[in-house]
Amino acid sequence: MNKFNISAIVLSISLAYSVNGMAQNLSKNEYKAAEKGIVAEYKSAKVKCGSFADNAKDICLADAKGKEKVAKAELDARYKPSKKASYGLSVAMAEANYAVAKEKCDDKAGNEKDVCVKEAKAALVRAKADAKAQMKTSTANAKANETSSEAHMKAKAKGTEARQDAAADKREADYAVAKEKCNAMAGDAKDRCMNEAKMHHGK
């Protein structure tokens, strides 16, 4: 089974609401107008989803909701730029991708569906872990720039710790995927699969 290419599932989100588009600040009136536009766009997208049926409709609705969520996060980041706002945007994009990926899994059955869900979840965990590590590292570096060389060392240590935490979260998510794949097997084959998964993921 092909692995989910999560980044391609809601590609339009990352293209339409790129972090690079956050350069200009907005006035309060511009913010309110843009917010109304996002809500109107979401309502229009929901109406279009009505032309679909069953899981295709669910996927369409998840995509529409995800785009609204990302658009609002991007708008907030433009209105009041901050490291926290940038992190919020990254998380919103990850969650939007996950929501669509999870709905797509409903088109599958049995272990194939279970693996699909685990892979979608693993992609979400990886994206959130990376976003969190980036925010912590950026915050630590910013503080270090305001103080002494000792602070720079502490910032470096915090950045390393954040990246290690992110790596641990991602390993755990990948291990969950590997275990789910083993569940499709039986007997010695399943035992070997589980042992290999444990060794590969340091369990």
GIUR-V414906 format. One record per helix or strand of 3 or more residues. SS is the DSSP state (H for helix, E for strand). FROM is the first residue (numbers start at 1). TO is the last residue. If there is no record, write none. Layout:
ss	from	to
SS	FROM	TO
SS	FROM	TO
//
This chain:
ss	from	to
H	6	9
H	11	16
H	19	22
H	28	49
H	54	79
H	83	105
H	110	145
H	149	182
H	187	200
//
